[in-house]
Amino acid sequence: MIRTRVIGSGAYMPANIVTNDDLAKRVDTSDEWIRERTGIRQRHIVAEGEKTSDLALAAARAALQDAGLDAAEIDLVICCTTTPDETFPATATVVQARLGMTRGAAFDLQAVCSGFIYGLSVADNMIRGGQARTVLLIGAESMSRLLDWSDRTTCVLFGDGAGAVVLQAYEGKGDNSDQGILNTKLFSDGRLHDMLYVDGGPSSTRTTGFLRMQGKEVFRHAVTNISAAISASADGAGIAISDIDWFVPHQANQRILDGTAKKLGIPPEKVISTVALHGNTSAASVPLALETAVRDGRIKRGDLILLEAMGGGFTWGAALIRW
């Protein structure tokens, strides 16, 4: 059975760090208020002239170096982002060109905060279908470009960054001992649009717009939907949630991470949390958290890990991987 395994990972965050105290000078908020409600201490913000493609490229190069591959060996580049450099062309093609790739294909994928999970599913199916052998999957966001900096309920939550993985085909046995992606589970419900969206776009306002959110409703749906996705992934593999070594969630809010863990009986020490250091980086947050846990030695080869996310739309999903 053809499996898709992760052979390299990388990450990048802008040099500019904005702390809670920095934000308190701009809007009616405080470090204590933000920490109590979100767990966030700081976020990285792109500099003037710094683009999503710059973040994506840096993360991609780090992942390729970790995998020991040259860009010429990549068949497909997928960039998961809701903040592309331009309406078109795809940011992935910018990365492709700057990596020096002259073959293969590249495209963007938009599922907001769930983008990286959706991207894993697409890449896995492309590899198992024989359309690619080696895929560079990137989650990259400049969420600060979408923020209304006078709205303290949203501007404190988001940050910028990028994470990437290199995925490659290999022959597995077809059971849960295989290395690589064991399954992905994707969901959406477009009826919930008004709870988290951006109030602009090319065909509506011809502007970028600002991010708008109904925080309490997002929290309620997040815990319910993410818990269901985790259960669906575990059930699909025929394993118990207690058998999973590490949970790598979308880094939206520490209270969502804690609520989901409590609902499923997951020990807090099994949950990778990096939200305090970079806030909600949308499609970049799962690979950023993943890279952190790989680099500090918590995630080791052979570990069973569960990645999950929920974003605007609503979209949500989970991916079960043998590292």
N, C-alpha and C positions, 0 to 999 in steps of 0.2 A: 504494500500500500504506500502511495506517495504521501509523505508528510511534509509540513513546512516548519522548519526549525529556525530559531533566532541564532545567528552566528556572530552578531556584533551589535553594539548599541552606543549611542552618543547623545550629548545634550549641549545646549548653549542658552545662556541668559544674558540680556544686555547688562552692560557695566553699571548703568544708572540705577541705584537703589533708592526707593521712596519708602520711608518708614511711616508708621502710624502717626508719629509726632509731626512729621512733615505734612501729612494730610490735615492734621488738626489746625494747621495754620491757614488752610484754604477753605475748609468747610466746618460746620458745627459738629464736631466729633471729637473723640479722644482715643488714646491708645487703649485705655481700659474698656471703653464702649466697643471698639472693634474686636479686641481679643475675646471678650466675653461672648460675643455673638457669632464670631467666625473662626477664632483661633489664629487669625492672620497677624503677623508682626510686621511684615514688609512685603514689597513686591518690586520686580524689576521692570523698568519702563524704557522703551526704545528712545534713542536720542533723535534729535532733529535730523531728518534725512536717512535714518536707519529703517530698512524695510523688512517685511516678513521674509522675503527671499534671502536677506542677509542672515537672519536667524536660522532659517532652514538649511542654508548652505553650510554654516558652521557646524550644526548638529550632524548633517549628512557626512561631512568630512571626518568628524570624530567617529561616527559609526563605521565608516569604511576602513579607517585605520584600525579600529578594534577588531574588525572582521579579517583584516589582512588582505583586503581586496582593492583592486584598482577600479576606478569608475567605469572603465571600458568593459568590465565583467558584469555590469548591471544591465538587465533586460528591461526593467520597468521602474519608473519613479512615480510614486503616489504621494502627493502632498495634501494632507488633511488640514484644511484651514477655512475659517470663516472671515478672515481678514486678508485677502489676496492683495498683492501689490497693485493690481489693476483689475477692472472688470473682466478683461481678457487681454492677453492670453493667460493660460494657467500659470500660476507661480511655479509649478513643477517643471515647466519647460524652461523657465529662467534658471532654476537650479541645474537642470540637465545641461544647459549650455555652459554655465559657469564651472561645472565639474569637468567639462571637456568631452562629454559624451556625444558621439556622432551616430549612435545606433539606438535601437530600442524605442520605447514609447514613454510618454509622461503625461499625467493629467492630475487635476485637483479633485478632491472629494469633500463635499460639504455636508456635515451632519452635526455642526456646532461642537459642543463639548464631547459628544459621542464619536466624533470623527475618527479618532485613532482606533477605536474598537471596530467601527465599520470598515476602516482601512485594512485592518488585520483580516477581516472576513473576505474582502475583495481580493487581497493579495493571496490568501490561502487558496481560494477557489481558482485564481489564475494559475497558480503553481500546480495545483492538483489536476487542473484541466489541460496542462501541458503548454499553456500560452507564454509562460515565463519560467525560468529556472531560478533566477536570482532577482529579488525585488528590494528596492530601497524605499522604505515606508517612513514618512516624516509627518510629525504633528507640529505645526508652527503657527504662532498667533501674535499679532500686535493688537491685543484687545484694548489697549489704552486709546487707540484711534477711534473707538466706538463709544467712549464714555462721555457722559455729561458730568463734568467735574464740579458741578454745583449740586449734584444729587448724591447726598451722603449714603443713601441706601445701596447704591450700585458702584460708585467710584472707588470705594474702599475694598471691594471684593476682587478686582481683576488685575492681572499683570501680564507681562509679555515673556515669551520664551519659545524654545523649540527642543524637541527630542526626536530621535530617529533610531530605527533598527534596520539591520540587513537580514532579510529572510531568504532561505535557500531550500530547494527540494532535496529530499533524501528518501531512501527506501526504508520504511518502517515495517513492523510486524502487523500493525493494524489493531493493537490493543493499547491499554492505558499506560503501558511501560514505555511506549515510544516517546522519543524526544520530539518537541515541537508542539504545534497547535493541535489540540485534541478535539475541540469544537468551538464554534462561535454562535451566539444567539443574539439576534437583532430584533428590535421592536420600535414602533413609533405610534403616535396618536396626534394627528394634525388638528383635532378639535381643541387642543390645549394651547394653541398658538398664542393667545393673549397673555399667558402667564409669563412668557419669556421670549422677547423678540426685539428686533431693531426697527425703529419707526422710519425707515427710509430704504431706498433701493432704486436701481436704474429705471424700472418700469412703473414705479409708483410716484416717487417724489423727485427722481433724478438727483438725489443727494445720498450721502452715506447713511445719515440718520444716527440716532443714539440708542443705546441699549436700554430697554425698559423691562422691569421685572416685578412680579407680585411675589415677594419673598416668602411669605408664609405658605402660599399654595405650592410654590416650587419645592420647599422643604418637605411638605407632606407627601407630594407625589414622588419626590426623589427617594425617600426611604422605602416607600412601598414598591416602586418600580425597580429600583436597584436590587432590593432583596429578592424580588421575583426573578430577575434575570440571573442572579447568582444561583438560585435554586434550580432554574431551568438548565443551566450549564452543568451543574453537578449531577442532576438527575440524568441528563443526556449522556453523561459519561459513566453512569452507574456507580458513582462514588458518593461518599458522605461528605458533607461540608467540613466535618472535623478532620477529614483526611487531607485537606488542602493545607499546604505549608505556609503560603503567603497570599495575602489579599492586597492588590495594588489598585486602589480606587481612583476615580476622578477626584482631583483635589479642589473641590468647590467650597467646602465649609466643614470645619472640624465637627460641628454638631451633626451634620449629615453622616459623616464617617462613623461617629460614635453611635448614632441612632440606628444605622444599618447593622453595625456589629452587634449591638444589643438585641435587635430583632431576631437575628439569626444565631445568636449564641456564640459569636466569634470572639475569641480572646483578644483584647486590645493589642497585645504584643505581636499578634500576627498581621496587623494592619499597617501597611507602609503609609506614613503621613509626612508630607513635605509642604503642606499648605501654608504653614507658618512662614516659610521662607520665600514663597513666590506667589501666594494667592491663587486665584482661579485663572489658569492660563488656557482654558478651553481645551482644544484638541491636543495641546502640548502637555497637559498636566499628567496624563497617564505615563507617557514615555519619560517625562522628567522624574517622576517618582520611581519608575522602574530602574532608570539609570542610577539614581542615588543608591538604591538598595543593592544593585549589582556591584557598584564600585566600593561600597562599604563592607561587602562580604556577607550580607545577610542572605541574599539570594544566591544559591550555589547550583551548579549543574546537577540535574536530577530532581530538583525541587519541583513540586506541583504548585503553580501559581494561578490565581484567578484575577483577571483584569476586568474592571467594570466602569461604566460611565453613564450619565444622563445629561442631555442638553436640550436647548430650545427646539421647539417643534411639536410636541416633545419627541425626542429620539432617545433610546437607551439600549444597552446591551452588555454582554459579557463575553469574555474569551478565556478558555481554559488551556494552559500551556504547561508542558513538561519542559523545564528549562535545560 
